[in-house]
């Protein structure tokens, strides 16, 4: 949310963070696992939840760029993906920021001769940090709200 008294650098920070979030989705759909991992700090943490983080343990936790790149590479198992980024909120506090972003992640593949589509409704709870003038993910909690998997026609 913006307010009339927001400073121009706050707008620039919010735009840079949105560009970071969008770059993550773009690189995921281009299968550039190393590029995705480069959007994170060296010691970043990603945790995947099947429900709210406060009430469930992570189903998966990844630490550092090497683990992240290996996990991001798993998207190559799909024929196509489209990560559609929706609304987001960001709060900037100096060189740190937090935010929540909604995403509909579409995964398409063929299984036993049947084309299959899986759509995941995801929310990302993010912690960002500015390092050397560049915003990066420091922590990302991926929360799966729902999944729809069904046969798909060409």
C-alpha positions in Angstrom: 0.0 0.0 0.0 1.2 3.4 -0.7 0.6 6.7 1.0 1.0 10.3 -0.1 3.9 10.8 2.4 5.9 7.8 1.1 9.4 8.9 0.0 10.6 8.3 -3.6 13.2 5.8 -2.5 10.5 3.7 -0.8 8.7 3.5 -4.2 12.0 2.5 -5.8 12.5 -0.2 -3.1 9.0 -1.6 -3.5 9.4 -1.7 -7.3 12.8 -3.4 -7.0 11.3 -6.0 -4.7 8.4 -6.6 -7.1 10.8 -7.1 -9.9 12.7 -9.6 -7.8 9.5 -11.6 -7.2 8.6 -11.4 -10.9 12.1 -12.5 -11.9 11.8 -15.6 -9.6 8.6 -16.7 -11.5 10.1 -15.9 -14.9 13.2 -17.9 -14.2 11.2 -20.8 -12.9 9.2 -20.9 -16.1 12.4 -20.7 -18.2 13.9 -23.6 -16.1 16.9 -21.4 -15.1 17.5 -23.0 -11.6 20.9 -21.3 -11.2 19.4 -17.9 -12.1 16.6 -18.5 -9.5 19.1 -19.4 -6.8 21.1 -16.3 -7.6 18.1 -14.2 -6.4 18.7 -15.5 -2.9 21.4 -14.6 -0.3 24.1 -17.2 0.1 22.6 -18.5 3.4 18.9 -18.2 2.3 16.3 -20.5 3.6 13.1 -21.8 1.8 10.5 -23.7 3.6 7.5 -25.3 2.0 4.2 -25.7 3.9 1.0 -27.6 3.3 -0.9 -25.2 5.5 -0.2 -22.2 7.7 3.4 -22.0 9.0 2.1 -21.3 12.6 0.1 -24.6 12.7 2.1 -27.0 10.5 5.8 -28.0 10.2 7.5 -27.5 6.8 7.1 -30.4 4.4 10.5 -29.4 3.0 13.3 -27.0 4.0 16.1 -25.9 1.8 19.2 -24.0 2.9 21.7 -22.1 0.8 21.9 -21.6 -3.0 23.2 -25.1 -3.8 20.2 -26.8 -2.2 17.9 -24.2 -3.8 19.3 -24.7 -7.3 18.9 -28.5 -7.0 15.3 -28.1 -5.9 14.5 -25.5 -8.6 15.9 -27.9 -11.2 13.0 -30.3 -10.4 10.7 -28.1 -12.5 12.4 -29.6 -15.6 10.2 -32.7 -14.9 7.2 -30.8 -16.3 6.6 -30.1 -19.9 5.6 -26.5 -19.2 4.9 -24.3 -16.2 3.4 -20.9 -15.7 3.7 -19.0 -12.5 1.1 -16.2 -12.5 2.0 -13.6 -9.8 -1.0 -11.8 -8.3 -1.4 -9.3 -5.5 1.4 -8.6 -3.0 2.1 -6.5 0.0 5.6 -5.3 1.0 6.8 -3.4 4.1 10.3 -1.9 3.8 12.4 -1.0 6.8 15.8 0.3 5.7 17.8 -2.6 4.1 15.2 -5.2 5.1 11.7 -5.9 4.0 8.9 -8.4 4.4 6.1 -9.3 2.1 3.3 -11.7 1.0 2.7 -12.6 -2.6 0.0 -14.7 -4.1 0.7 -17.0 -7.1 -1.2 -19.5 -9.2 1.4 -22.0 -10.4 0.4 -24.1 -13.4 2.3 -27.4 -14.1 1.6 -29.4 -17.3 3.0 -32.9 -18.1 2.1 -36.1 -19.8 1.6 -39.2 -17.6 0.8 -42.6 -19.1 -0.3 -40.9 -22.4 -2.6 -38.5 -20.6 -1.8 -34.8 -20.5 -2.3 -33.6 -16.9 -2.6 -30.1 -15.5 -1.9 -29.2 -11.8 -2.7 -25.8 -10.5 -1.4 -24.8 -7.1 -2.6 -21.7 -5.2 0.5 -20.5 -3.4 1.3 -17.7 -1.0 4.9 -16.7 -0.4 5.8 -15.1 2.9 9.1 -13.4 2.2 12.0 -11.7 4.0 14.1 -9.6 1.8 17.5 -8.0 2.3 19.4 -5.4 0.4 23.0 -6.4 -0.2 25.4 -4.3 -2.3 22.5 -2.2 -3.5 20.5 -5.2 -4.7 17.4 -6.7 -3.1 17.5 -10.5 -2.5 15.4 -13.1 -0.9 16.7 -14.0 2.6 13.9 -16.3 3.5 10.9 -17.6 1.6 8.0 -19.6 3.0 6.0 -21.2 0.3 2.5 -22.0 1.5 0.3 -24.2 -0.6 -3.4 -23.2 0.0 -4.9 -25.7 -2.5 -4.1 -28.0 -5.4 -6.2 -28.9 -8.4 -5.0 -31.8 -10.6 -6.9 -33.0 -13.6 -6.7 -34.3 -17.1 -6.0 -31.6 -19.7 -6.8 -31.4 -23.4 -4.5 -29.8 -25.9 
